[in-house]
Structure formats: C-alpha cells, structure tokens
C-alpha cells in the first residue's frame, strides 16, 4: 500500500543570526519579544521552532509577515 501525503508549501527556516540580520534586532531583544513575562513581549513576533535539542529556527514567511506588520503600523 502506498501512502500519498499532500505537498507542503516550501518553508525556509532562518537561524537566529539571520533573524537578527533581517529584523535589525539584537539576540536579547528577539528572546525578550517571545518571552511573555518580558516588558518587550510582542505577541505578534514569530515563535521559534525546535530543530534539535540545542537548535531553534524561525519560519521565514512568519518573520517577513511580522516585518510587514511593523511597516503597516509605522505608516498609520
């Protein structure tokens, strides 16, 4: 029996340094934005995904969407 799975959209995973470069945020600010106890917490900032026991990444499309949201908010 052959099992066919639907095609997944192409996902690109960014590592932390790439997120820093793309957003202009520092490492500590990125982690504060995802920490709900931080005063810098941003519920719209993309959550990282676990890649291995000691590595995380962010979905590129989610990072780009967050940047676009920041641009829209700055234009209002």
mmCIF file of the N, C-alpha and C atoms, coordinates in Angstrom:
data_MODEL
# 
_entry.id   MODEL 
# 
loop_
_atom_site.group_PDB 
_atom_site.id 
_atom_site.type_symbol 
_atom_site.label_atom_id 
_atom_site.label_alt_id 
_atom_site.label_comp_id 
_atom_site.label_asym_id 
_atom_site.label_entity_id 
_atom_site.label_seq_id 
_atom_site.pdbx_PDB_ins_code 
_atom_site.Cartn_x 
_atom_site.Cartn_y 
_atom_site.Cartn_z 
_atom_site.occupancy 
_atom_site.B_iso_or_equiv 
_atom_site.pdbx_formal_charge 
_atom_site.auth_seq_id 
_atom_site.auth_comp_id 
_atom_site.auth_asym_id 
_atom_site.auth_atom_id 
_atom_site.pdbx_PDB_model_num 
ATOM 1   N N  . UNK A 1 1  ? 0.842  -1.175 0.000  1.00 0.00 ? 1  UNK A N  1 
ATOM 2   C CA . UNK A 1 1  ? 0.000  0.000  0.000  1.00 0.00 ? 1  UNK A CA 1 
ATOM 3   C C  . UNK A 1 1  ? 0.891  1.242  0.000  1.00 0.00 ? 1  UNK A C  1 
ATOM 4   N N  . UNK A 1 2  ? 0.595  2.180  -0.862 1.00 0.00 ? 2  UNK A N  1 
ATOM 5   C CA . UNK A 1 2  ? 1.340  3.428  -0.952 1.00 0.00 ? 2  UNK A CA 1 
ATOM 6   C C  . UNK A 1 2  ? 0.518  4.549  -0.330 1.00 0.00 ? 2  UNK A C  1 
ATOM 7   N N  . UNK A 1 3  ? 1.163  5.291  0.544  1.00 0.00 ? 3  UNK A N  1 
ATOM 8   C CA . UNK A 1 3  ? 0.503  6.425  1.190  1.00 0.00 ? 3  UNK A CA 1 
ATOM 9   C C  . UNK A 1 3  ? 1.011  7.700  0.543  1.00 0.00 ? 3  UNK A C  1 
ATOM 10  N N  . UNK A 1 4  ? 0.088  8.533  0.120  1.00 0.00 ? 4  UNK A N  1 
ATOM 11  C CA . UNK A 1 4  ? 0.450  9.802  -0.504 1.00 0.00 ? 4  UNK A CA 1 
ATOM 12  C C  . UNK A 1 4  ? 0.079  10.933 0.452  1.00 0.00 ? 4  UNK A C  1 
ATOM 13  N N  . UNK A 1 5  ? 1.027  11.794 0.694  1.00 0.00 ? 5  UNK A N  1 
ATOM 14  C CA . UNK A 1 5  ? 0.802  12.946 1.563  1.00 0.00 ? 5  UNK A CA 1 
ATOM 15  C C  . UNK A 1 5  ? 0.684  14.193 0.702  1.00 0.00 ? 5  UNK A C  1 
ATOM 16  N N  . UNK A 1 6  ? -0.167 15.120 1.122  1.00 0.00 ? 6  UNK A N  1 
ATOM 17  C CA . UNK A 1 6  ? -0.276 16.365 0.351  1.00 0.00 ? 6  UNK A CA 1 
ATOM 18  C C  . UNK A 1 6  ? 1.037  17.130 0.395  1.00 0.00 ? 6  UNK A C  1 
ATOM 19  N N  . UNK A 1 7  ? 1.314  17.827 -0.684 1.00 0.00 ? 7  UNK A N  1 
ATOM 20  C CA . UNK A 1 7  ? 2.547  18.604 -0.754 1.00 0.00 ? 7  UNK A CA 1 
ATOM 21  C C  . UNK A 1 7  ? 2.512  19.745 0.250  1.00 0.00 ? 7  UNK A C  1 
ATOM 22  N N  . UNK A 1 8  ? 3.594  19.904 0.967  1.00 0.00 ? 8  UNK A N  1 
ATOM 23  C CA . UNK A 1 8  ? 3.720  21.022 1.904  1.00 0.00 ? 8  UNK A CA 1 
ATOM 24  C C  . UNK A 1 8  ? 4.270  22.225 1.163  1.00 0.00 ? 8  UNK A C  1 
ATOM 25  N N  . UNK A 1 9  ? 3.863  23.410 1.556  1.00 0.00 ? 9  UNK A N  1 
ATOM 26  C CA . UNK A 1 9  ? 4.465  24.591 0.934  1.00 0.00 ? 9  UNK A CA 1 
ATOM 27  C C  . UNK A 1 9  ? 5.947  24.639 1.280  1.00 0.00 ? 9  UNK A C  1 
ATOM 28  N N  . UNK A 1 10 ? 6.712  25.238 0.397  1.00 0.00 ? 10 UNK A N  1 
ATOM 29  C CA . UNK A 1 10 ? 8.145  25.354 0.648  1.00 0.00 ? 10 UNK A CA 1 
ATOM 30  C C  . UNK A 1 10 ? 8.353  26.274 1.852  1.00 0.00 ? 10 UNK A C  1 
ATOM 31  N N  . UNK A 1 11 ? 8.975  25.743 2.882  1.00 0.00 ? 11 UNK A N  1 
ATOM 32  C CA . UNK A 1 11 ? 9.254  26.513 4.083  1.00 0.00 ? 11 UNK A CA 1 
ATOM 33  C C  . UNK A 1 11 ? 10.755 26.695 4.207  1.00 0.00 ? 11 UNK A C  1 
ATOM 34  N N  . UNK A 1 12 ? 11.147 27.909 4.477  1.00 0.00 ? 12 UNK A N  1 
ATOM 35  C CA . UNK A 1 12 ? 12.548 28.200 4.731  1.00 0.00 ? 12 UNK A CA 1 
ATOM 36  C C  . UNK A 1 12 ? 12.691 28.549 6.196  1.00 0.00 ? 12 UNK A C  1 
ATOM 37  N N  . UNK A 1 13 ? 13.644 27.913 6.849  1.00 0.00 ? 13 UNK A N  1 
ATOM 38  C CA . UNK A 1 13 ? 13.893 28.156 8.263  1.00 0.00 ? 13 UNK A CA 1 
ATOM 39  C C  . UNK A 1 13 ? 15.100 29.077 8.399  1.00 0.00 ? 13 UNK A C  1 
ATOM 40  N N  . UNK A 1 14 ? 14.915 30.140 9.167  1.00 0.00 ? 14 UNK A N  1 
ATOM 41  C CA . UNK A 1 14 ? 16.002 31.075 9.451  1.00 0.00 ? 14 UNK A CA 1 
ATOM 42  C C  . UNK A 1 14 ? 16.575 30.769 10.821 1.00 0.00 ? 14 UNK A C  1 
ATOM 43  N N  . UNK A 1 15 ? 17.866 30.825 10.926 1.00 0.00 ? 15 UNK A N  1 
ATOM 44  C CA . UNK A 1 15 ? 18.511 30.689 12.221 1.00 0.00 ? 15 UNK A CA 1 
ATOM 45  C C  . UNK A 1 15 ? 18.543 32.063 12.887 1.00 0.00 ? 15 UNK A C  1 
ATOM 46  N N  . UNK A 1 16 ? 18.879 32.090 14.174 1.00 0.00 ? 16 UNK A N  1 
ATOM 47  C CA . UNK A 1 16 ? 18.791 33.332 14.953 1.00 0.00 ? 16 UNK A CA 1 
ATOM 48  C C  . UNK A 1 16 ? 19.572 34.474 14.317 1.00 0.00 ? 16 UNK A C  1 
ATOM 49  N N  . UNK A 1 17 ? 20.782 34.225 13.870 1.00 0.00 ? 17 UNK A N  1 
ATOM 50  C CA . UNK A 1 17 ? 21.597 35.296 13.274 1.00 0.00 ? 17 UNK A CA 1 
ATOM 51  C C  . UNK A 1 17 ? 20.907 35.874 12.044 1.00 0.00 ? 17 UNK A C  1 
ATOM 52  N N  . UNK A 1 18 ? 20.271 35.023 11.270 1.00 0.00 ? 18 UNK A N  1 
ATOM 53  C CA . UNK A 1 18 ? 19.545 35.502 10.093 1.00 0.00 ? 18 UNK A CA 1 
ATOM 54  C C  . UNK A 1 18 ? 18.334 36.351 10.510 1.00 0.00 ? 18 UNK A C  1 
ATOM 55  N N  . UNK A 1 19 ? 17.674 35.970 11.596 1.00 0.00 ? 19 UNK A N  1 
ATOM 56  C CA . UNK A 1 19 ? 16.548 36.762 12.110 1.00 0.00 ? 19 UNK A CA 1 
ATOM 57  C C  . UNK A 1 19 ? 17.070 38.116 12.598 1.00 0.00 ? 19 UNK A C  1 
ATOM 58  N N  . UNK A 1 20 ? 18.209 38.109 13.272 1.00 0.00 ? 20 UNK A N  1 
ATOM 59  C CA . UNK A 1 20 ? 18.823 39.373 13.703 1.00 0.00 ? 20 UNK A CA 1 
ATOM 60  C C  . UNK A 1 20 ? 19.084 40.267 12.497 1.00 0.00 ? 20 UNK A C  1 
ATOM 61  N N  . UNK A 1 21 ? 19.703 39.703 11.467 1.00 0.00 ? 21 UNK A N  1 
ATOM 62  C CA . UNK A 1 21 ? 20.036 40.480 10.271 1.00 0.00 ? 21 UNK A CA 1 
ATOM 63  C C  . UNK A 1 21 ? 18.786 40.999 9.571  1.00 0.00 ? 21 UNK A C  1 
ATOM 64  N N  . UNK A 1 22 ? 17.768 40.159 9.486  1.00 0.00 ? 22 UNK A N  1 
ATOM 65  C CA . UNK A 1 22 ? 16.546 40.520 8.771  1.00 0.00 ? 22 UNK A CA 1 
ATOM 66  C C  . UNK A 1 22 ? 15.753 41.580 9.516  1.00 0.00 ? 22 UNK A C  1 
ATOM 67  N N  . UNK A 1 23 ? 15.691 41.484 10.854 1.00 0.00 ? 23 UNK A N  1 
ATOM 68  C CA . UNK A 1 23 ? 14.852 42.405 11.636 1.00 0.00 ? 23 UNK A CA 1 
ATOM 69  C C  . UNK A 1 23 ? 15.618 43.606 12.176 1.00 0.00 ? 23 UNK A C  1 
ATOM 70  N N  . UNK A 1 24 ? 16.926 43.478 12.282 1.00 0.00 ? 24 UNK A N  1 
ATOM 71  C CA . UNK A 1 24 ? 17.715 44.537 12.902 1.00 0.00 ? 24 UNK A CA 1 
ATOM 72  C C  . UNK A 1 24 ? 17.682 44.476 14.422 1.00 0.00 ? 24 UNK A C  1 
ATOM 73  N N  . UNK A 1 25 ? 17.115 43.410 14.973 1.00 0.00 ? 25 UNK A N  1 
ATOM 74  C CA . UNK A 1 25 ? 17.029 43.258 16.420 1.00 0.00 ? 25 UNK A CA 1 
ATOM 75  C C  . UNK A 1 25 ? 18.228 42.484 16.950 1.00 0.00 ? 25 UNK A C  1 
ATOM 76  N N  . UNK A 1 26 ? 18.572 42.744 18.201 1.00 0.00 ? 26 UNK A N  1 
ATOM 77  C CA . UNK A 1 26 ? 19.653 42.000 18.838 1.00 0.00 ? 26 UNK A CA 1 
ATOM 78  C C  . UNK A 1 26 ? 19.142 40.648 19.317 1.00 0.00 ? 26 UNK A C  1 
ATOM 79  N N  . UNK A 1 27 ? 20.075 39.768 19.655 1.00 0.00 ? 27 UNK A N  1 
ATOM 80  C CA . UNK A 1 27 ? 19.724 38.440 20.178 1.00 0.00 ? 27 UNK A CA 1 
ATOM 81  C C  . UNK A 1 27 ? 18.824 38.563 21.401 1.00 0.00 ? 27 UNK A C  1 
ATOM 82  N N  . UNK A 1 28 ? 19.226 39.420 22.352 1.00 0.00 ? 28 UNK A N  1 
ATOM 83  C CA . UNK A 1 28 ? 18.446 39.542 23.591 1.00 0.00 ? 28 UNK A CA 1 
ATOM 84  C C  . UNK A 1 28 ? 17.053 40.109 23.325 1.00 0.00 ? 28 UNK A C  1 
ATOM 85  N N  . UNK A 1 29 ? 16.929 41.044 22.404 1.00 0.00 ? 29 UNK A N  1 
ATOM 86  C CA . UNK A 1 29 ? 15.622 41.614 22.093 1.00 0.00 ? 29 UNK A CA 1 
ATOM 87  C C  . UNK A 1 29 ? 14.710 40.570 21.453 1.00 0.00 ? 29 UNK A C  1 
ATOM 88  N N  . UNK A 1 30 ? 15.264 39.740 20.588 1.00 0.00 ? 30 UNK A N  1 
ATOM 89  C CA . UNK A 1 30 ? 14.465 38.670 19.975 1.00 0.00 ? 30 UNK A CA 1 
ATOM 90  C C  . UNK A 1 30 ? 13.880 37.775 21.059 1.00 0.00 ? 30 UNK A C  1 
ATOM 91  N N  . UNK A 1 31 ? 14.724 37.359 21.996 1.00 0.00 ? 31 UNK A N  1 
ATOM 92  C CA . UNK A 1 31 ? 14.229 36.464 23.048 1.00 0.00 ? 31 UNK A CA 1 
ATOM 93  C C  . UNK A 1 31 ? 13.278 37.179 24.005 1.00 0.00 ? 31 UNK A C  1 
ATOM 94  N N  . UNK A 1 32 ? 13.459 38.486 24.217 1.00 0.00 ? 32 UNK A N  1 
ATOM 95  C CA . UNK A 1 32 ? 12.501 39.232 25.035 1.00 0.00 ? 32 UNK A CA 1 
ATOM 96  C C  . UNK A 1 32 ? 11.156 39.338 24.332 1.00 0.00 ? 32 UNK A C  1 
ATOM 97  N N  . UNK A 1 33 ? 11.157 39.461 23.018 1.00 0.00 ? 33 UNK A N  1 
ATOM 98  C CA . UNK A 1 33 ? 9.910  39.579 22.268 1.00 0.00 ? 33 UNK A CA 1 
ATOM 99  C C  . UNK A 1 33 ? 9.077  38.305 22.330 1.00 0.00 ? 33 UNK A C  1 
ATOM 100 N N  . UNK A 1 34 ? 9.718  37.150 22.558 1.00 0.00 ? 34 UNK A N  1 
ATOM 101 C CA . UNK A 1 34 ? 8.958  35.896 22.636 1.00 0.00 ? 34 UNK A CA 1 
ATOM 102 C C  . UNK A 1 34 ? 8.697  35.460 24.079 1.00 0.00 ? 34 UNK A C  1 
ATOM 103 N N  . UNK A 1 35 ? 9.222  36.215 25.044 1.00 0.00 ? 35 UNK A N  1 
ATOM 104 C CA . UNK A 1 35 ? 9.023  35.896 26.463 1.00 0.00 ? 35 UNK A CA 1 
ATOM 105 C C  . UNK A 1 35 ? 7.822  36.676 26.988 1.00 0.00 ? 35 UNK A C  1 
ATOM 106 N N  . UNK A 1 36 ? 6.753  35.973 27.292 1.00 0.00 ? 36 UNK A N  1 
ATOM 107 C CA . UNK A 1 36 ? 5.521  36.651 27.724 1.00 0.00 ? 36 UNK A CA 1 
ATOM 108 C C  . UNK A 1 36 ? 5.672  37.398 29.047 1.00 0.00 ? 36 UNK A C  1 
ATOM 109 N N  . UNK A 1 37 ? 6.721  37.139 29.791 1.00 0.00 ? 37 UNK A N  1 
ATOM 110 C CA . UNK A 1 37 ? 6.949  37.863 31.053 1.00 0.00 ? 37 UNK A CA 1 
ATOM 111 C C  . UNK A 1 37 ? 7.783  39.133 30.866 1.00 0.00 ? 37 UNK A C  1 
ATOM 112 N N  . UNK A 1 38 ? 8.289  39.341 29.666 1.00 0.00 ? 38 UNK A N  1 
ATOM 113 C CA . UNK A 1 38 ? 9.150  40.488 29.396 1.00 0.00 ? 38 UNK A CA 1 
ATOM 114 C C  . UNK A 1 38 ? 8.314  41.731 29.074 1.00 0.00 ? 38 UNK A C  1 
ATOM 115 N N  . UNK A 1 39 ? 8.774  42.903 29.490 1.00 0.00 ? 39 UNK A N  1 
ATOM 116 C CA . UNK A 1 39 ? 8.066  44.133 29.101 1.00 0.00 ? 39 UNK A CA 1 
ATOM 117 C C  . UNK A 1 39 ? 8.146  44.386 27.589 1.00 0.00 ? 39 UNK A C  1 
ATOM 118 N N  . UNK A 1 40 ? 9.096  43.745 26.920 1.00 0.00 ? 40 UNK A N  1 
ATOM 119 C CA . UNK A 1 40 ? 9.234  43.888 25.461 1.00 0.00 ? 40 UNK A CA 1 
ATOM 120 C C  . UNK A 1 40 ? 8.476  42.802 24.700 1.00 0.00 ? 40 UNK A C  1 
ATOM 121 N N  . UNK A 1 41 ? 7.702  42.002 25.397 1.00 0.00 ? 41 UNK A N  1 
ATOM 122 C CA . UNK A 1 41 ? 6.962  40.909 24.755 1.00 0.00 ? 41 UNK A CA 1 
ATOM 123 C C  . UNK A 1 41 ? 6.095  41.443 23.625 1.00 0.00 ? 41 UNK A C  1 
ATOM 124 N N  . UNK A 1 42 ? 6.131  40.742 22.513 1.00 0.00 ? 42 UNK A N  1 
ATOM 125 C CA . UNK A 1 42 ? 5.308  41.093 21.360 1.00 0.00 ? 42 UNK A CA 1 
ATOM 126 C C  . UNK A 1 42 ? 4.560  39.831 20.931 1.00 0.00 ? 42 UNK A C  1 
ATOM 127 N N  . UNK A 1 43 ? 3.261  39.772 21.180 1.00 0.00 ? 43 UNK A N  1 
ATOM 128 C CA . UNK A 1 43 ? 2.513  38.558 20.847 1.00 0.00 ? 43 UNK A CA 1 
ATOM 129 C C  . UNK A 1 43 ? 2.483  38.258 19.352 1.00 0.00 ? 43 UNK A C  1 
ATOM 130 N N  . UNK A 1 44 ? 2.834  39.240 18.532 1.00 0.00 ? 44 UNK A N  1 
ATOM 131 C CA . UNK A 1 44 ? 2.839  39.048 17.083 1.00 0.00 ? 44 UNK A CA 1 
ATOM 132 C C  . UNK A 1 44 ? 4.189  38.559 16.563 1.00 0.00 ? 44 UNK A C  1 
ATOM 133 N N  . UNK A 1 45 ? 5.223  38.632 17.407 1.00 0.00 ? 45 UNK A N  1 
ATOM 134 C CA . UNK A 1 45 ? 6.539  38.197 16.944 1.00 0.00 ? 45 UNK A CA 1 
ATOM 135 C C  . UNK A 1 45 ? 6.525  36.685 16.755 1.00 0.00 ? 45 UNK A C  1 
ATOM 136 N N  . UNK A 1 46 ? 7.092  36.192 15.656 1.00 0.00 ? 46 UNK A N  1 
ATOM 137 C CA . UNK A 1 46 ? 7.042  34.745 15.394 1.00 0.00 ? 46 UNK A CA 1 
ATOM 138 C C  . UNK A 1 46 ? 7.737  33.930 16.478 1.00 0.00 ? 46 UNK A C  1 
ATOM 139 N N  . UNK A 1 47 ? 7.137  32.809 16.795 1.00 0.00 ? 47 UNK A N  1 
ATOM 140 C CA . UNK A 1 47 ? 7.715  31.887 17.777 1.00 0.00 ? 47 UNK A CA 1 
ATOM 141 C C  . UNK A 1 47 ? 8.721  30.986 17.059 1.00 0.00 ? 47 UNK A C  1 
ATOM 142 N N  . UNK A 1 48 ? 9.816  30.675 17.719 1.00 0.00 ? 48 UNK A N  1 
ATOM 143 C CA . UNK A 1 48 ? 10.783 29.765 17.095 1.00 0.00 ? 48 UNK A CA 1 
ATOM 144 C C  . UNK A 1 48 ? 10.255 28.332 17.102 1.00 0.00 ? 48 UNK A C  1 
ATOM 145 N N  . UNK A 1 49 ? 10.807 27.529 16.214 1.00 0.00 ? 49 UNK A N  1 
ATOM 146 C CA . UNK A 1 49 ? 10.504 26.102 16.190 1.00 0.00 ? 49 UNK A CA 1 
ATOM 147 C C  . UNK A 1 49 ? 11.757 25.351 16.603 1.00 0.00 ? 49 UNK A C  1 
ATOM 148 N N  . UNK A 1 50 ? 11.573 24.256 17.292 1.00 0.00 ? 50 UNK A N  1 
ATOM 149 C CA . UNK A 1 50 ? 12.705 23.435 17.738 1.00 0.00 ? 50 UNK A CA 1 
ATOM 150 C C  . UNK A 1 50 ? 13.183 22.596 16.557 1.00 0.00 ? 50 UNK A C  1 
ATOM 151 N N  . UNK A 1 51 ? 14.489 22.714 16.244 1.00 0.00 ? 51 UNK A N  1 
ATOM 152 C CA . UNK A 1 51 ? 15.090 21.944 15.160 1.00 0.00 ? 51 UNK A CA 1 
ATOM 153 C C  . UNK A 1 51 ? 15.812 20.711 15.691 1.00 0.00 ? 51 UNK A C  1 
ATOM 154 N N  . UNK A 1 52 ? 16.366 20.856 16.872 1.00 0.00 ? 52 UNK A N  1 
ATOM 155 C CA . UNK A 1 52 ? 17.033 19.744 17.547 1.00 0.00 ? 52 UNK A CA 1 
ATOM 156 C C  . UNK A 1 52 ? 17.072 20.087 19.029 1.00 0.00 ? 52 UNK A C  1 
ATOM 157 N N  . UNK A 1 53 ? 17.763 19.273 19.808 1.00 0.00 ? 53 UNK A N  1 
ATOM 158 C CA . UNK A 1 53 ? 17.800 19.529 21.249 1.00 0.00 ? 53 UNK A CA 1 
ATOM 159 C C  . UNK A 1 53 ? 18.488 20.844 21.595 1.00 0.00 ? 53 UNK A C  1 
ATOM 160 N N  . UNK A 1 54 ? 19.338 21.328 20.708 1.00 0.00 ? 54 UNK A N  1 
ATOM 161 C CA . UNK A 1 54 ? 20.059 22.572 21.015 1.00 0.00 ? 54 UNK A CA 1 
ATOM 162 C C  . UNK A 1 54 ? 19.997 23.599 19.882 1.00 0.00 ? 54 UNK A C  1 
ATOM 163 N N  . UNK A 1 55 ? 18.983 23.503 19.030 1.00 0.00 ? 55 UNK A N  1 
ATOM 164 C CA . UNK A 1 55 ? 18.868 24.458 17.921 1.00 0.00 ? 55 UNK A CA 1 
ATOM 165 C C  . UNK A 1 55 ? 17.408 24.822 17.681 1.00 0.00 ? 55 UNK A C  1 
ATOM 166 N N  . UNK A 1 56 ? 17.193 26.111 17.414 1.00 0.00 ? 56 UNK A N  1 
ATOM 167 C CA . UNK A 1 56 ? 15.864 26.592 17.037 1.00 0.00 ? 56 UNK A CA 1 
ATOM 168 C C  . UNK A 1 56 ? 15.984 27.407 15.763 1.00 0.00 ? 56 UNK A C  1 
ATOM 169 N N  . UNK A 1 57 ? 14.852 27.611 15.125 1.00 0.00 ? 57 UNK A N  1 
ATOM 170 C CA . UNK A 1 57 ? 14.809 28.434 13.924 1.00 0.00 ? 57 UNK A CA 1 
ATOM 171 C C  . UNK A 1 57 ? 13.455 29.106 13.827 1.00 0.00 ? 57 UNK A C  1 
ATOM 172 N N  . UNK A 1 58 ? 13.343 30.018 12.899 1.00 0.00 ? 58 UNK A N  1 
ATOM 173 C CA . UNK A 1 58 ? 12.100 30.744 12.670 1.00 0.00 ? 58 UNK A CA 1 
ATOM 174 C C  . UNK A 1 58 ? 11.692 30.547 11.223 1.00 0.00 ? 58 UNK A C  1 
ATOM 175 N N  . UNK A 1 59 ? 10.387 30.450 10.983 1.00 0.00 ? 59 UNK A N  1 
ATOM 176 C CA . UNK A 1 59 ? 9.874  30.315 9.620  1.00 0.00 ? 59 UNK A CA 1 
ATOM 177 C C  . UNK A 1 59 ? 10.011 31.673 8.929  1.00 0.00 ? 59 UNK A C  1 
ATOM 178 N N  . UNK A 1 60 ? 10.687 31.675 7.796  1.00 0.00 ? 60 UNK A N  1 
ATOM 179 C CA . UNK A 1 60 ? 10.975 32.917 7.081  1.00 0.00 ? 60 UNK A CA 1 
ATOM 180 C C  . UNK A 1 60 ? 9.709  33.712 6.769  1.00 0.00 ? 60 UNK A C  1 
ATOM 181 N N  . UNK A 1 61 ? 8.669  33.047 6.307  1.00 0.00 ? 61 UNK A N  1 
ATOM 182 C CA . UNK A 1 61 ? 7.428  33.745 5.958  1.00 0.00 ? 61 UNK A CA 1 
ATOM 183 C C  . UNK A 1 61 ? 6.814  34.443 7.176  1.00 0.00 ? 61 UNK A C  1 
ATOM 184 N N  . UNK A 1 62 ? 6.940  33.828 8.352  1.00 0.00 ? 62 UNK A N  1 
ATOM 185 C CA . UNK A 1 62 ? 6.406  34.453 9.572  1.00 0.00 ? 62 UNK A CA 1 
ATOM 186 C C  . UNK A 1 62 ? 7.216  35.680 9.966  1.00 0.00 ? 62 UNK A C  1 
ATOM 187 N N  . UNK A 1 63 ? 8.530  35.601 9.815  1.00 0.00 ? 63 UNK A N  1 
ATOM 188 C CA . UNK A 1 63 ? 9.389  36.754 10.111 1.00 0.00 ? 63 UNK A CA 1 
ATOM 189 C C  . UNK A 1 63 ? 9.056  37.890 9.139  1.00 0.00 ? 63 UNK A C  1 
ATOM 190 N N  . UNK A 1 64 ? 8.923  37.560 7.856  1.00 0.00 ? 64 UNK A N  1 
ATOM 191 C CA . UNK A 1 64 ? 8.578  38.576 6.859  1.00 0.00 ? 64 UNK A CA 1 
ATOM 192 C C  . UNK A 1 64 ? 7.221  39.201 7.145  1.00 0.00 ? 64 UNK A C  1 
ATOM 193 N N  . UNK A 1 65 ? 6.260  38.388 7.583  1.00 0.00 ? 65 UNK A N  1 
ATOM 194 C CA . UNK A 1 65 ? 4.923  38.919 7.910  1.00 0.00 ? 65 UNK A CA 1 
ATOM 195 C C  . UNK A 1 65 ? 5.000  39.868 9.103  1.00 0.00 ? 65 UNK A C  1 
ATOM 196 N N  . UNK A 1 66 ? 5.833  39.546 10.099 1.00 0.00 ? 66 UNK A N  1 
ATOM 197 C CA . UNK A 1 66 ? 5.987  40.422 11.258 1.00 0.00 ? 66 UNK A CA 1 
ATOM 198 C C  . UNK A 1 66 ? 6.594  41.759 10.831 1.00 0.00 ? 66 UNK A C  1 
ATOM 199 N N  . UNK A 1 67 ? 7.596  41.702 9.963  1.00 0.00 ? 67 UNK A N  1 
ATOM 200 C CA . UNK A 1 67 ? 8.210  42.938 9.464  1.00 0.00 ? 67 UNK A CA 1 
ATOM 201 C C  . UNK A 1 67 ? 7.171  43.770 8.720  1.00 0.00 ? 67 UNK A C  1 
ATOM 202 N N  . UNK A 1 68 ? 6.378  43.134 7.872  1.00 0.00 ? 68 UNK A N  1 
ATOM 203 C CA . UNK A 1 68 ? 5.335  43.850 7.125  1.00 0.00 ? 68 UNK A CA 1 
ATOM 204 C C  . UNK A 1 68 ? 4.325  44.491 8.077  1.00 0.00 ? 68 UNK A C  1 
ATOM 205 N N  . UNK A 1 69 ? 3.986  43.785 9.149  1.00 0.00 ? 69 UNK A N  1 
ATOM 206 C CA . UNK A 1 69 ? 3.072  44.336 10.152 1.00 0.00 ? 69 UNK A CA 1 
ATOM 207 C C  . UNK A 1 69 ? 3.673  45.582 10.797 1.00 0.00 ? 69 UNK A C  1 
ATOM 208 N N  . UNK A 1 70 ? 4.961  45.526 11.127 1.00 0.00 ? 70 UNK A N  1 
ATOM 209 C CA . UNK A 1 70 ? 5.631  46.685 11.723 1.00 0.00 ? 70 UNK A CA 1 
ATOM 210 C C  . UNK A 1 70 ? 5.613  47.867 10.748 1.00 0.00 ? 70 UNK A C  1 
ATOM 211 N N  . UNK A 1 71 ? 5.813  47.599 9.471  1.00 0.00 ? 71 UNK A N  1 
ATOM 212 C CA . UNK A 1 71 ? 5.781  48.669 8.470  1.00 0.00 ? 71 UNK A CA 1 
ATOM 213 C C  . UNK A 1 71 ? 4.378  49.274 8.413  1.00 0.00 ? 71 UNK A C  1 
ATOM 214 N N  . UNK A 1 72 ? 3.351  48.420 8.359  1.00 0.00 ? 72 UNK A N  1 
ATOM 215 C CA . UNK A 1 72 ? 1.965  48.931 8.313  1.00 0.00 ? 72 UNK A CA 1 
ATOM 216 C C  . UNK A 1 72 ? 1.659  49.789 9.537  1.00 0.00 ? 72 UNK A C  1 
ATOM 217 N N  . UNK A 1 73 ? 2.077  49.345 10.719 1.00 0.00 ? 73 UNK A N  1 
ATOM 218 C CA . UNK A 1 73 ? 1.806  50.110 11.946 1.00 0.00 ? 73 UNK A CA 1 
ATOM 219 C C  . UNK A 1 73 ? 2.561  51.432 11.953 1.00 0.00 ? 73 UNK A C  1 
ATOM 220 N N  . UNK A 1 74 ? 3.734  51.463 11.349 1.00 0.00 ? 74 UNK A N  1 
ATOM 221 C CA . UNK A 1 74 ? 4.508  52.704 11.352 1.00 0.00 ? 74 UNK A CA 1 
ATOM 222 C C  . UNK A 1 74 ? 3.965  53.722 10.353 1.00 0.00 ? 74 UNK A C  1 
ATOM 223 N N  . UNK A 1 75 ? 3.133  53.267 9.434  1.00 0.00 ? 75 UNK A N  1 
ATOM 224 C CA . UNK A 1 75 ? 2.574  54.157 8.405  1.00 0.00 ? 75 UNK A CA 1 
ATOM 225 C C  . UNK A 1 75 ? 1.216  54.721 8.792  1.00 0.00 ? 75 UNK A C  1 
ATOM 226 N N  . UNK A 1 76 ? 0.662  54.269 9.895  1.00 0.00 ? 76 UNK A N  1 
ATOM 227 C CA . UNK A 1 76 ? -0.677 54.737 10.319 1.00 0.00 ? 76 UNK A CA 1 
ATOM 228 C C  . UNK A 1 76 ? -0.594 56.050 11.043 1.00 0.00 ? 76 UNK A C  1 
# 
